[in-house]
Amino acid sequence: MRYVKYTLLTLIAAWLLLFALTTAFRVQDKFVFNPAMPVGAFLDKYGEPLKQYTQKTAAGNEIALWVTPGNPQKSIIILSHGRSAHDFTILPLIKILRQDDNIVIIYSYSGYPPSTGRPSEQNTYGDLAAAVNFAKTNFNAGPENIILAGHSLGAAVAIDAASKGAYKAVIAMVPFSSIKDMLIYWSGQRPLLKIFRLLPIKHRFDSVSKVSKITSPFYLFASEEDEITPYFMAEKLHDNNPNTISFSYLFGDHNDVAWFAPDLTAAIKKINKDGLSK
């Protein structure tokens, strides 16, 4: 009888632990990803038609890509979007990056409609790799022609790719240092999240451990007013790559790009000019 009692208690404890871990992972999924904000839902608001394509990832997912007109002899800029792909963020970014006759490729992560699959850290890395392969296949582009640009979560995706190979340049806009740092920061704002600091982290996006491996020109844009990805995280990234070209501002909302638009425009032109002079 005692054996049955202990067995039952063990099973209950195991079930509770599994339930806690499953719940924690689900909360982390919602904390990191928001596929309810699909990229393609608002791209028809862009001033000129964007051609839509699909590309298969190594994981077997079909991601959607949208491509602007432009000159492939300039830069091909692959834009990785944030957790929530707001139209008031993505549309102005496309217009800024399009200047100087660049081609811009914006793609939707796995699990963000109309892309198939599920959003995960490894899938986002595979999604960007698929977008790079698309650029290579359709524009005969080498890494020296490709600029990786990322906003917020997208900056972490771009940093991961840039830590594994050289590109024409890498642009990180309002980046965070890691999901662990984000959980610590946000648990200070929302005490209920403190319990998740004690549980395993499902999605790490540990940019601070990767940024030192970036050999490409690395541009970083951050605001001290940013309440979503606090400024100290950008400082951590800068400190781990002393060659970072940082643009820091006192004011600027996380999802508004107007505050760094002039400097981003100038940076893109400089990247193109430096590339032509090599």
DOBATOR-171164 format. One record per residue (C-alpha): residue in three letters; x, y, z. Coordinates in Angstrom, 2 decimals, padded with zeros to 5 digits. Layout:
BEGIN
+--------+---------+---------+---------+
| residu |       u |       v |       w |
+--------+---------+---------+---------+
|    ala |       X |       Y |       Z |
...
+--------+---------+---------+---------+
end
This chain:
BEGIN
+--------+---------+---------+---------+
| residu |       u |       v |       w |
+--------+---------+---------+---------+
|    met |  000.00 |  000.00 |  000.00 |
|    arg |  002.84 |  002.36 |  000.88 |
|    tyr |  004.49 |  001.57 | -002.49 |
|    val |  001.29 |  002.47 | -004.32 |
|    lys |  001.04 |  005.72 | -002.36 |
|    tyr |  004.62 |  006.76 | -003.18 |
|    thr |  004.15 |  005.78 | -006.82 |
|    leu |  001.00 |  007.87 | -007.04 |
|    leu |  002.70 |  010.87 | -005.40 |
|    thr |  005.65 |  010.53 | -007.77 |
|    leu |  003.35 |  010.45 | -010.78 |
|    ile |  001.46 |  013.51 | -009.53 |
|    ala |  004.74 |  015.38 | -008.93 |
|    ala |  006.00 |  014.43 | -012.40 |
|    trp |  002.73 |  015.57 | -013.95 |
|    leu |  002.86 |  018.89 | -012.11 |
|    leu |  006.47 |  019.44 | -013.23 |
|    leu |  005.58 |  018.62 | -016.83 |
|    phe |  002.57 |  020.95 | -016.64 |
|    ala |  004.74 |  023.76 | -015.22 |
|    leu |  007.37 |  023.33 | -017.94 |
|    thr |  004.78 |  023.15 | -020.71 |
|    thr |  003.06 |  026.28 | -019.40 |
|    ala |  006.39 |  028.08 | -019.07 |
|    phe |  007.33 |  027.22 | -022.65 |
|    arg |  003.94 |  028.38 | -023.94 |
|    val |  004.28 |  031.68 | -022.10 |
|    gln |  007.79 |  032.06 | -023.52 |
|    asp |  006.43 |  031.42 | -027.01 |
|    lys |  003.95 |  034.28 | -026.57 |
|    phe |  006.62 |  036.48 | -024.97 |
|    val |  008.97 |  036.06 | -027.94 |
|    phe |  006.64 |  035.65 | -030.94 |
|    asn |  003.39 |  037.22 | -032.09 |
|    pro |  002.29 |  035.49 | -035.31 |
|    ala | -001.09 |  037.22 | -035.05 |
|    met |  000.65 |  040.16 | -036.78 |
|    pro |  001.28 |  038.78 | -040.31 |
|    val |  003.65 |  040.71 | -042.52 |
|    gly |  001.75 |  040.32 | -045.78 |
|    ala | -001.49 |  041.74 | -044.42 |
|    phe | -000.38 |  045.35 | -044.89 |
|    leu |  002.27 |  045.29 | -047.63 |
|    asp | -000.34 |  046.27 | -050.20 |
|    lys | -000.18 |  049.73 | -048.56 |
|    tyr |  003.34 |  050.17 | -049.89 |
|    gly |  003.58 |  052.80 | -052.62 |
|    glu |  004.63 |  050.41 | -055.39 |
|    pro |  003.84 |  046.76 | -056.07 |
|    leu |  005.98 |  044.17 | -054.30 |
|    lys |  006.50 |  040.80 | -055.93 |
|    gln |  005.67 |  037.90 | -053.64 |
|    tyr |  007.56 |  034.60 | -053.67 |
|    thr |  007.92 |  031.51 | -051.52 |
|    gln |  011.07 |  029.72 | -050.45 |
|    lys |  011.49 |  026.38 | -048.71 |
|    thr |  013.61 |  026.27 | -045.56 |
|    ala |  015.91 |  023.47 | -044.43 |
|    ala |  013.21 |  022.50 | -041.91 |
|    gly |  010.71 |  022.03 | -044.75 |
|    asn |  008.65 |  025.16 | -044.09 |
|    glu |  007.48 |  027.48 | -046.86 |
|    ile |  008.24 |  031.10 | -046.05 |
|    ala |  006.77 |  034.06 | -047.91 |
|    leu |  009.05 |  036.77 | -049.28 |
|    trp |  008.27 |  040.16 | -050.82 |
|    val |  010.78 |  041.91 | -053.08 |
|    thr |  011.00 |  045.58 | -054.06 |
|    pro |  012.26 |  046.79 | -057.44 |
|    gly |  015.86 |  047.95 | -057.48 |
|    asn |  019.32 |  047.62 | -058.93 |
|    pro |  021.05 |  044.34 | -058.01 |
|    gln |  024.38 |  046.06 | -058.63 |
|    lys |  023.74 |  048.14 | -055.50 |
|    ser |  022.83 |  046.28 | -052.29 |
|    ile |  020.32 |  043.54 | -051.63 |
|    ile |  019.00 |  044.21 | -048.14 |
|    ile |  017.25 |  041.38 | -046.31 |
|    leu |  015.01 |  042.78 | -043.59 |
|    ser |  014.14 |  040.57 | -040.60 |
|    his |  011.07 |  041.91 | -038.78 |
|    gly |  010.34 |  042.13 | -035.08 |
|    arg |  008.12 |  040.10 | -032.78 |
|    ser |  005.08 |  041.96 | -034.09 |
|    ala |  005.38 |  043.15 | -037.68 |
|    his |  003.66 |  046.53 | -037.38 |
|    asp |  002.88 |  048.33 | -040.63 |
|    phe |  003.99 |  051.66 | -039.12 |
|    thr |  007.41 |  050.09 | -038.53 |
|    ile |  007.95 |  047.87 | -041.56 |
|    leu |  006.61 |  050.15 | -044.31 |
|    pro |  008.80 |  053.17 | -043.41 |
|    leu |  011.80 |  050.86 | -043.01 |
|    ile |  011.31 |  049.44 | -046.50 |
|    lys |  011.19 |  052.96 | -047.94 |
|    ile |  014.37 |  053.98 | -046.09 |
|    leu |  016.28 |  050.87 | -047.10 |
|    arg |  015.05 |  051.19 | -050.71 |
|    gln |  016.86 |  054.51 | -051.12 |
|    asp |  019.94 |  054.50 | -053.32 |
|    asp |  018.13 |  051.99 | -055.58 |
|    asn |  018.69 |  048.97 | -053.32 |
|    ile |  016.59 |  045.84 | -053.55 |
|    val |  014.83 |  045.04 | -050.27 |
|    ile |  013.64 |  041.55 | -049.39 |
|    ile |  011.19 |  041.31 | -046.50 |
|    tyr |  010.16 |  037.83 | -045.41 |
|    ser |  007.76 |  036.31 | -042.91 |
|    tyr |  009.03 |  033.91 | -040.22 |
|    ser |  007.80 |  030.33 | -040.10 |
|    gly |  004.37 |  030.32 | -038.46 |
|    tyr |  003.71 |  033.96 | -039.34 |
|    pro |  001.00 |  033.79 | -042.03 |
|    pro |  001.23 |  033.11 | -044.89 |
|    ser |  004.45 |  031.21 | -044.05 |
|    thr |  003.93 |  027.65 | -042.86 |
|    gly |  005.36 |  025.88 | -039.82 |
|    arg |  005.74 |  027.13 | -036.25 |
|    pro |  007.77 |  030.06 | -034.93 |
|    ser |  010.86 |  029.04 | -032.99 |
|    glu |  014.39 |  030.31 | -032.50 |
|    gln |  015.94 |  027.72 | -034.79 |
|    asn |  013.24 |  028.24 | -037.40 |
|    thr |  013.92 |  032.00 | -037.55 |
|    tyr |  017.59 |  031.29 | -038.19 |
|    gly |  016.62 |  028.83 | -040.92 |
|    asp |  014.16 |  031.36 | -042.36 |
|    leu |  016.89 |  033.97 | -042.80 |
|    ala |  019.21 |  031.37 | -044.31 |
|    ala |  016.46 |  030.55 | -046.82 |
|    ala |  016.05 |  034.27 | -047.63 |
|    val |  019.80 |  034.53 | -048.23 |
|    asn |  019.63 |  031.51 | -050.53 |
|    phe |  016.74 |  033.18 | -052.37 |
|    ala |  018.88 |  036.28 | -052.94 |
|    lys |  021.79 |  034.19 | -054.15 |
|    thr |  019.63 |  032.19 | -056.56 |
|    asn |  017.47 |  034.98 | -057.97 |
|    phe |  019.98 |  037.84 | -058.06 |
|    asn |  023.26 |  035.96 | -058.33 |
|    ala |  024.22 |  037.71 | -055.10 |
|    gly |  027.18 |  036.81 | -052.96 |
|    pro |  027.54 |  037.74 | -049.29 |
|    glu |  029.51 |  040.82 | -050.38 |
|    asn |  026.30 |  042.13 | -052.02 |
|    ile |  023.95 |  041.38 | -049.12 |
|    ile |  023.16 |  043.60 | -046.16 |
|    leu |  021.40 |  041.96 | -043.22 |
|    ala |  019.04 |  044.34 | -041.43 |
|    gly |  016.93 |  043.47 | -038.40 |
|    his |  014.49 |  045.29 | -036.16 |
|    ser |  014.18 |  044.20 | -032.50 |
|    leu |  013.77 |  040.38 | -032.65 |
|    gly |  014.95 |  040.58 | -036.25 |
|    ala |  018.21 |  042.11 | -035.04 |
|    ala |  018.89 |  038.94 | -033.05 |
|    val |  018.20 |  036.85 | -036.16 |
|    ala |  020.56 |  038.99 | -038.26 |
|    ile |  023.28 |  038.91 | -035.58 |
|    asp |  023.16 |  035.11 | -035.49 |
|    ala |  023.66 |  034.87 | -039.26 |
|    ala |  026.41 |  037.51 | -039.25 |
|    ser |  028.28 |  035.64 | -036.50 |
|    lys |  028.60 |  032.67 | -038.87 |
|    gly |  029.73 |  034.45 | -042.04 |
|    ala |  030.75 |  037.76 | -043.58 |
|    tyr |  028.27 |  040.09 | -045.31 |
|    lys |  028.44 |  043.53 | -046.89 |
|    ala |  027.10 |  044.97 | -043.61 |
|    val |  024.81 |  044.20 | -040.69 |
|    ile |  022.27 |  046.68 | -039.30 |
|    ala |  020.72 |  046.10 | -035.86 |
|    met |  017.85 |  048.41 | -034.94 |
|    val |  016.65 |  048.59 | -031.30 |
|    pro |  018.21 |  045.20 | -030.49 |
|    phe |  018.13 |  043.26 | -027.23 |
|    ser |  021.09 |  041.36 | -025.77 |
|    ser |  019.35 |  038.03 | -024.99 |
|    ile |  015.97 |  036.62 | -024.01 |
|    lys |  017.40 |  035.93 | -020.54 |
|    asp |  018.18 |  039.63 | -020.14 |
|    met |  014.71 |  040.49 | -021.44 |
|    leu |  013.05 |  038.17 | -018.90 |
|    ile |  015.09 |  039.70 | -016.09 |
|    tyr |  014.19 |  043.20 | -017.24 |
|    trp |  010.51 |  042.51 | -017.82 |
|    ser |  010.09 |  040.56 | -014.58 |
|    gly |  011.02 |  043.84 | -012.89 |
|    gln |  008.12 |  045.47 | -014.73 |
|    arg |  005.74 |  042.52 | -014.31 |
|    pro |  006.48 |  040.54 | -011.11 |
|    leu |  004.45 |  037.50 | -012.25 |
|    leu |  007.18 |  036.80 | -014.81 |
|    lys |  009.77 |  036.25 | -012.04 |
|    ile |  008.85 |  032.56 | -011.80 |
|    phe |  010.03 |  032.05 | -015.39 |
|    arg |  013.53 |  033.14 | -014.41 |
|    leu |  013.74 |  029.90 | -012.41 |
|    leu |  012.71 |  027.67 | -015.31 |
|    pro |  014.61 |  026.57 | -018.43 |
|    ile |  014.66 |  029.13 | -021.25 |
|    lys |  013.24 |  027.74 | -024.48 |
|    his |  014.28 |  030.57 | -026.84 |
|    arg |  017.65 |  032.15 | -026.04 |
|    phe |  018.47 |  034.55 | -028.89 |
|    asp |  021.76 |  035.14 | -027.07 |
|    ser |  023.09 |  037.96 | -029.25 |
|    val |  025.58 |  039.16 | -026.65 |
|    ser |  027.56 |  035.92 | -026.94 |
|    lys |  027.61 |  036.11 | -030.75 |
|    val |  028.23 |  039.74 | -031.56 |
|    ser |  032.00 |  039.49 | -030.97 |
|    lys |  032.19 |  037.04 | -033.89 |
|    ile |  030.83 |  039.56 | -036.40 |
|    thr |  033.53 |  040.66 | -038.84 |
|    ser |  031.24 |  042.61 | -041.18 |
|    pro |  030.64 |  046.35 | -040.73 |
|    phe |  028.15 |  046.41 | -037.86 |
|    tyr |  025.75 |  049.32 | -037.37 |
|    leu |  023.61 |  049.65 | -034.25 |
|    phe |  020.71 |  052.05 | -033.63 |
|    ala |  019.29 |  052.45 | -030.10 |
|    ser |  017.36 |  054.96 | -028.01 |
|    glu |  017.64 |  055.72 | -024.30 |
|    glu |  013.87 |  056.25 | -024.27 |
|    asp |  013.11 |  052.73 | -025.53 |
|    glu |  010.91 |  050.98 | -022.96 |
|    ile |  010.73 |  047.62 | -024.76 |
|    thr |  014.41 |  046.86 | -025.36 |
|    pro |  016.21 |  049.07 | -022.83 |
|    tyr |  019.30 |  050.97 | -023.85 |
|    phe |  021.72 |  049.04 | -021.64 |
|    met |  021.21 |  045.98 | -023.85 |
|    ala |  022.50 |  047.86 | -026.89 |
|    glu |  025.45 |  048.97 | -024.75 |
|    lys |  026.21 |  045.32 | -023.94 |
|    leu |  026.28 |  044.48 | -027.63 |
|    his |  028.52 |  047.47 | -028.39 |
|    asp |  030.93 |  046.56 | -025.59 |
|    asn |  031.29 |  043.02 | -026.96 |
|    asn |  032.16 |  044.26 | -030.44 |
|    pro |  034.37 |  047.37 | -030.19 |
|    asn |  034.18 |  047.86 | -033.97 |
|    thr |  030.45 |  048.55 | -033.76 |
|    ile |  029.32 |  051.80 | -035.38 |
|    ser |  026.70 |  052.94 | -032.87 |
|    phe |  024.02 |  055.59 | -033.27 |
|    ser |  022.55 |  056.51 | -029.89 |
|    tyr |  019.64 |  058.85 | -029.22 |
|    leu |  018.04 |  060.37 | -026.13 |
|    phe |  014.53 |  060.03 | -027.54 |
|    gly |  012.87 |  057.49 | -029.79 |
|    asp |  010.02 |  055.00 | -029.49 |
|    his |  010.76 |  051.31 | -030.09 |
|    asn |  008.40 |  050.88 | -033.04 |
|    asp |  008.90 |  054.31 | -034.60 |
|    val |  011.78 |  054.57 | -037.10 |
|    ala |  011.60 |  058.30 | -037.80 |
|    trp |  014.14 |  059.21 | -035.11 |
|    phe |  016.99 |  057.27 | -036.74 |
|    ala |  015.85 |  057.48 | -040.39 |
|    pro |  018.35 |  060.20 | -041.48 |
|    asp |  021.34 |  058.37 | -039.99 |
|    leu |  020.17 |  055.03 | -041.39 |
|    thr |  019.83 |  056.59 | -044.86 |
|    ala |  023.36 |  058.01 | -044.61 |
|    ala |  024.72 |  054.68 | -043.37 |
|    ile |  023.22 |  052.80 | -046.32 |
|    lys |  024.75 |  055.25 | -048.79 |
|    lys |  028.13 |  054.95 | -047.07 |
|    ile |  027.97 |  051.15 | -047.19 |
|    asn |  027.22 |  051.26 | -050.91 |
|    lys |  029.98 |  053.80 | -051.58 |
|    asp |  032.55 |  051.82 | -049.60 |
|    gly |  031.51 |  048.66 | -051.41 |
|    leu |  032.02 |  050.26 | -054.80 |
|    ser |  035.44 |  051.58 | -053.82 |
|    lys |  036.82 |  048.16 | -052.93 |
+--------+---------+---------+---------+
end
